[in-house]
Amino acid sequence: MAQEDYDLIIIGSGPGGYVAGIRAGQLGLKVAVVEKDPKFGGTCLHRGCIPTKALLHTAALLDEIKGVAEHGIQVAAPTLDIAKAHDRKRKVVDKNARGIEALFKKYKVTGMIQGTGRLVGPHQVEVDGKDGKRVLSTRFVMIASGSVPRDVPVAKADGERILNSDHILKLERVPKSIAVLGAGAVGTEFASLYASFGSEVTLIEMLPRILPIEDEEISAELERALRKRKIKVLTGARLTAAERTEAGVRLGVERQGKAGTPAPPATVEASATSETPGWRTSPRPKASWRSSTWPASRSGRSTTTRCHPAPTATRRWAAPASARRGRGSAATRWRSASSRSPLSPRRRSSATPPASSRSSARPGTTSCWGCTSSARAPPT
Ligand SMILES: Cc1cc2nc3c(=O)[nH]c(=O)nc-3n(C[C@H](O)[C@H](O)[C@H](O)COP(=O)(O)OP(=O)(O)OC[C@H]3O[C@@H](n4cnc5c(N)ncnc54)[C@H](O)[C@@H]3O)c2cc1C
């Protein structure tokens, strides 16, 4: 096995890894970024923030066009070509992925290495790539391996009726009805998206309010806005069963009454989406030796989605599902982003980051604060 020398090897090329790689390159270190996916950019770019925001932008335009009559503008009722919306989403993602590669080249990230990284010694990383295994030597290692979706025990994702967020971002049809499990940022975004696309949406949250980690006022305001859009919101509701039926999935839900007393169990009959509130860290790169540079905390996220068999729409599937999902080492605070905010087309998250960390959100572009967006180098 050949030996190569770097100052820094980064395992994972999500917002955690690629930004660090570029910064290290700017500072003159000899850097390699190891990525097991075919493209650089991680969850945020390929299965997270960016594709979601691209579709939410489509949804926001659709809603806006539906509302133009009140401005005295007459247009025919808009229809959605979901396959085309996904095509646009792919173009946005590809453009940003090329942007990351360009930045790597510009800032002399000399090693852009495709393969699965594994620590085999205090200063050695083995990379298992398409040309076989090789060992790279390095002064420092950074692990930025992100996280993957986690299944809900009673509703394991099958990629057909019960979907996680990786699956749903490739779903090129609009289910008649959909139930989203988990009303965090991701679940609420998908609920909003599919309501705009025309599905009947039920949003199920185990905790007493949606967006449970935000301020109570935000949860209350957003819940009102979602209900106004005919999204059925079930809070204090625990999923107890998910039975696949001919038409979709029947969900058993246990709800707490107002005073915390159990309410009669409810059944949600839906083709459903669900985003589970839990995340699972990405499997750590296998190591015979464990580095002290291991990240202190990473979180994982899972989304489970269920949906009816395709009602009408054309079914075109994107690239084969890959299993990774991430959130964590890079982004500690959720920042929903887009020139048009996803949750309500004209609202923007109150968690506005400092200008220096914000990506340029030009009208009509898809961006994500704090992560990939229009891939930019960190300030020098
Ligand atoms: C649907 C969805 C929407 C989201 N929207 C937003 C949003 O709007 N705003 C926001 O701030 N955040 C959002 N997030 C969260 C965001 O995607 C994550 O916070 C972010 O991607 C975490 O970055 P990371 O670099 O830590 O990990 P990741 O982006 O997961 O990157 C980790 C990379 O490491 C690679 N890897 C793992 N193990 C190995 C190995 N052994 N060898 C080589 N490579 C390896 C993986 O393939 C992956 O590419 C969203 C997430 C999802 C799922």
The ligand as a Gaussian input file, in Angstrom:
#p B3LYP/6-31G(d) Opt

LIG

0 1
 C      -34.200000      17.120000       4.735000
 C      -33.188000      17.969000       5.461000
 C      -33.260000      19.341000       5.393000
 C      -32.314000      20.128000       6.054000
 N      -32.421000      21.497000       5.975000
 C      -31.531000      22.268000       6.642000
 C      -31.614000      23.692000       6.580000
 O      -32.457000      24.254000       5.910000
 N      -30.702000      24.424000       7.251000
 C      -29.710000      23.821000       7.994000
 O      -28.897000      24.530000       8.606000
 N      -29.603000      22.469000       8.076000
 C      -30.488000      21.688000       7.418000
 N      -30.365000      20.316000       7.493000
 C      -29.294000      19.735000       8.312000
 C      -27.978000      19.725000       7.543000
 O      -28.122000      18.949000       6.376000
 C      -26.906000      19.119000       8.439000
 O      -26.848000      19.885000       9.614000
 C      -25.539000      19.151000       7.786000
 O      -25.559000      18.449000       6.563000
 C      -24.499000      18.503000       8.721000
 O      -23.256000      18.618000       8.076000
 P      -22.060000      17.622000       8.391000
 O      -20.921000      18.085000       7.578000
 O      -21.903000      17.479000       9.841000
 O      -22.558000      16.184000       7.879000
 P      -23.094000      15.697000       6.462000
 O      -23.616000      16.808000       5.657000
 O      -23.981000      14.517000       6.723000
 O      -21.802000      15.172000       5.747000
 C      -21.161000      14.011000       6.195000
 C      -20.481000      13.406000       4.996000
 O      -19.583000      12.415000       5.474000
 C      -19.594000      11.327000       4.580000
 N      -19.081000      10.156000       5.318000
 C      -19.609000       9.546000       6.417000
 N      -18.816000       8.541000       6.812000
 C      -17.770000       8.512000       5.956000
 C      -16.607000       7.696000       5.854000
 N      -16.344000       6.715000       6.718000
 N      -15.735000       7.941000       4.833000
 C      -15.962000       8.942000       3.930000
 N      -17.049000       9.740000       3.992000
 C      -17.930000       9.531000       4.999000
 C      -21.049000      11.207000       4.193000
 O      -21.192000      10.498000       2.968000
 C      -21.434000      12.677000       4.060000
 O      -21.253000      13.155000       2.742000
 C      -31.286000      19.509000       6.811000
 C      -31.195000      18.104000       6.867000
 C      -32.133000      17.349000       6.199000
 C      -32.011000      15.859000       6.258000

